[in-house]
Amino acid sequence: MANHVLLNNIEHKNLKINGERSAAMGDNVWYAQTFPMEFRSAQAHYPILFQKDSNTGQFMPITLFGFENEGNLFLKESKWEAAYIPLAMQRLPFYIAQQSVVKDGVNEQERVITIDLDSPKVSTDQGIDLFLEYGGNSDYLEHMANVLEALHIGLQENDDFIEAMVTCELLESVTLDIELNDGSKNQLMGFYTINEDNLNNLSQDKLIRLHNAGFLQAVYMVIASQAHIHDLVARKNAQITA
């Protein structure tokens, strides 16, 4: 169970972060949330699909790392085998929370950094220091603060992006039929992708709106990223025969 606390340089002055990427460090997930501003980097390595929240009905874009729970095919020998790691994974074990502060007599919400103390990445023995000797933030922690800010802004952007996708009827359910070298056949269900027929038949007005919002390029990046499904199959086959 996660144990999120507000990060500070007094109680946590000796904390370090293990930079290893492995199942033992909590990286063995098969997908992670992403957002349009990240698509350019993510689509070079991972398939980008959409998932629908069964409770809210809200869609969200995700990067796919494998075909099953605890099946991240990019993990090997304590490393992540890709030149780019999505921000939702980079940020671990840090999160953003809201804290009430009073400024000039007015109560405001301020974003703060929290840390999951129960994360296997957190240590007091070895790893990357979070704070300098006299309490200042280390370069690593400053970098993580920037990662969290970019992630926060990006996830907010998802609302407008998804609204545009739904309005233009560009999302459709997809079933991926996967056949491996050992003869096993599998179906990956529950995800959505871009409906290319609907995209090709959009009115000029809707296309212009998507372009002006910066979403049209994002749509084509999602489509281009589908080629990496074959790469995931190759990784899975290599894992089976290893």
C-alpha positions in Angstrom: 0.0 0.0 0.0 1.3 3.5 -0.9 2.4 5.8 1.9 2.3 9.3 0.4 3.7 12.1 2.5 4.7 15.8 1.9 8.3 15.9 0.9 10.5 18.1 3.1 14.2 18.6 3.7 14.0 18.0 7.4 12.3 14.7 7.8 13.6 13.4 4.5 17.1 14.9 4.5 18.7 11.5 4.2 16.4 10.0 1.6 17.9 8.6 -1.6 16.3 7.2 -4.8 17.4 4.0 -6.4 17.6 4.8 -10.1 17.4 1.1 -11.2 14.6 0.2 -13.5 13.3 -3.3 -12.7 10.3 -5.3 -11.5 11.7 -5.2 -7.9 11.7 -1.4 -8.2 8.0 -1.2 -9.1 8.5 -0.6 -12.9 6.8 -3.8 -14.1 3.6 -2.3 -15.3 2.2 -3.0 -18.8 1.0 0.5 -19.6 1.1 4.1 -18.3 -0.9 7.3 -19.0 0.4 9.8 -21.5 -0.7 13.0 -23.1 -0.4 14.8 -26.5 2.6 16.9 -25.6 4.5 13.7 -25.0 3.3 11.8 -28.1 6.3 12.9 -30.2 8.7 11.3 -27.8 6.6 8.3 -26.9 5.5 7.3 -30.4 9.1 6.6 -31.3 9.1 3.6 -29.0 5.7 2.6 -27.8 2.2 2.0 -29.2 -0.2 4.7 -28.0 -3.8 3.5 -27.4 -6.7 4.7 -25.4 -8.4 3.2 -22.3 -11.9 3.9 -21.0 -12.6 4.3 -17.3 -15.4 1.9 -16.6 -16.7 4.1 -13.7 -16.6 7.5 -15.3 -16.6 6.6 -19.0 -13.7 9.0 -19.5 -11.0 8.1 -22.1 -7.3 8.5 -21.5 -4.3 7.9 -23.8 -1.8 5.3 -22.7 1.6 4.0 -23.8 1.7 0.2 -24.0 4.7 -1.7 -22.6 3.4 -5.3 -22.9 0.4 -7.5 -23.2 -0.4 -8.5 -19.6 -0.3 -7.2 -16.1 3.2 -7.1 -14.7 4.5 -7.6 -18.2 6.8 -4.7 -19.0 8.8 -6.0 -22.0 11.2 -3.1 -21.8 12.8 -4.1 -18.5 16.1 -6.0 -18.8 19.0 -6.3 -16.4 17.9 -3.4 -14.2 17.5 -1.1 -17.2 14.6 0.2 -19.3 15.4 -0.6 -22.9 14.2 2.5 -24.7 15.7 6.0 -25.2 12.6 7.6 -23.7 10.7 6.7 -20.6 7.2 8.2 -20.3 6.9 10.9 -17.7 4.3 8.9 -15.7 7.0 6.4 -15.1 9.9 8.8 -14.8 8.3 10.6 -11.9 8.0 7.6 -9.6 8.0 7.6 -6.6 7.0 11.3 -6.6 3.5 12.7 -7.0 1.7 16.1 -7.0 -0.8 17.0 -4.3 -2.7 20.2 -3.5 -2.1 22.0 -0.2 -4.1 25.0 1.2 -2.0 28.1 1.9 -3.0 31.6 3.0 -1.5 34.4 1.0 -2.4 38.0 1.9 -5.4 36.7 3.9 -6.7 34.6 0.9 -6.9 30.8 1.0 -5.3 29.4 -2.1 -4.4 25.9 -3.4 -0.7 25.3 -4.0 0.8 22.3 -5.8 3.3 20.4 -3.6 5.5 17.3 -4.1 4.7 14.1 -2.2 6.7 10.9 -2.0 5.6 7.3 -1.5 7.8 6.2 1.4 6.8 2.6 0.8 8.1 2.6 -2.7 11.1 0.2 -3.2 12.9 3.0 -4.9 13.2 4.9 -1.6 16.2 4.3 0.5 18.5 5.8 3.1 21.5 3.6 2.2 22.2 4.0 -1.5 21.0 5.9 -4.5 20.6 9.5 -5.6 20.4 12.2 -2.9 17.3 14.3 -2.8 18.8 17.1 -0.8 22.1 18.8 -0.5 24.1 18.8 2.7 22.6 22.1 4.0 19.1 21.4 2.9 18.9 22.7 -0.7 17.3 20.6 -3.5 19.7 18.3 -5.4 19.8 18.6 -9.2 17.9 15.3 -9.3 15.1 16.7 -7.2 14.9 19.8 -9.3 14.7 17.6 -12.4 11.9 15.6 -10.8 10.0 18.8 -10.0 10.1 19.8 -13.7 8.9 16.3 -14.7 6.0 16.5 -12.3 5.1 20.0 -13.6 5.2 18.8 -17.2 3.1 15.8 -16.3 0.5 17.9 -14.4 0.1 20.3 -17.4 0.0 17.4 -19.9 -2.7 15.5 -18.0 -4.8 18.7 -17.8 -4.4 19.0 -21.6 -5.9 15.5 -22.0 -9.4 16.8 -21.1 -9.5 19.1 -24.2 -7.8 16.4 -26.4 -10.3 13.7 -25.4 -13.2 16.0 -25.8 -12.1 16.7 -29.4 -11.7 13.0 -30.1 -15.2 12.2 -28.8 -16.8 15.2 -30.6 -15.2 14.1 -33.9 -16.1 10.4 -33.3 -12.4 9.5 -33.8 -12.2 6.7 -31.1 -13.1 3.1 -31.8 -12.7 -0.1 -29.8 -9.8 -2.3 -31.0 -9.0 -6.0 -30.5 -5.4 -7.0 -31.1 -4.8 -10.6 -32.2 -1.4 -11.7 -31.2 0.2 -14.9 -32.3 3.6 -15.8 -30.7 6.3 -18.1 -32.0 5.4 -20.8 -29.5 2.1 -21.1 -31.3 0.0 -19.4 -28.6 -2.7 -17.1 -29.8 -3.9 -14.2 -27.6 -6.4 -11.3 -27.9 -5.8 -8.0 -26.3 -9.1 -6.3 -25.6 -10.4 -3.2 -23.8 -8.5 -0.6 -25.6 -9.4 2.0 -28.3 -7.6 3.6 -31.2 -8.2 6.2 -33.9 -11.0 5.5 -36.4 -9.1 6.3 -39.6 -12.2 6.2 -41.8 -13.9 8.8 -39.7 -10.7 10.9 -39.7 -10.5 10.8 -43.5 -14.1 11.9 -43.7 -13.9 14.8 -41.3 -15.2 18.1 -42.6 -12.6 20.8 -43.4 -13.9 22.9 -40.5 -13.3 20.1 -38.0 -9.8 19.4 -39.4 -8.9 23.1 -39.1 -10.1 23.1 -35.5 -8.0 20.0 -34.7 -5.0 21.5 -36.4 -5.3 24.9 -34.6 -5.6 23.1 -31.3 -2.4 21.1 -32.0 -4.4 17.9 -31.9 -4.3 16.8 -35.6 -0.6 16.1 -35.4 -1.2 14.2 -32.2 -3.8 12.0 -33.9 -1.3 11.1 -36.7 1.3 10.3 -34.1 -1.1 7.8 -32.4 -1.7 6.2 -35.8 2.0 6.0 -36.5 2.8 4.5 -33.1 0.7 1.4 -33.9 3.7 0.0 -35.8 5.3 -0.7 -32.5 2.8 -3.4 -31.6 5.0 -5.6 -33.9 8.0 -4.6 -31.8 6.2 -5.6 -28.6 5.5 -9.0 -30.2 9.1 -9.4 -31.1 10.1 -8.6 -27.5 7.7 -11.1 -26.2 9.0 -13.8 -28.5 12.5 -13.0 -27.4 11.4 -13.4 -23.8 9.8 -16.7 -24.5 12.9 -18.2 -26.2 15.4 -16.7 -23.8 
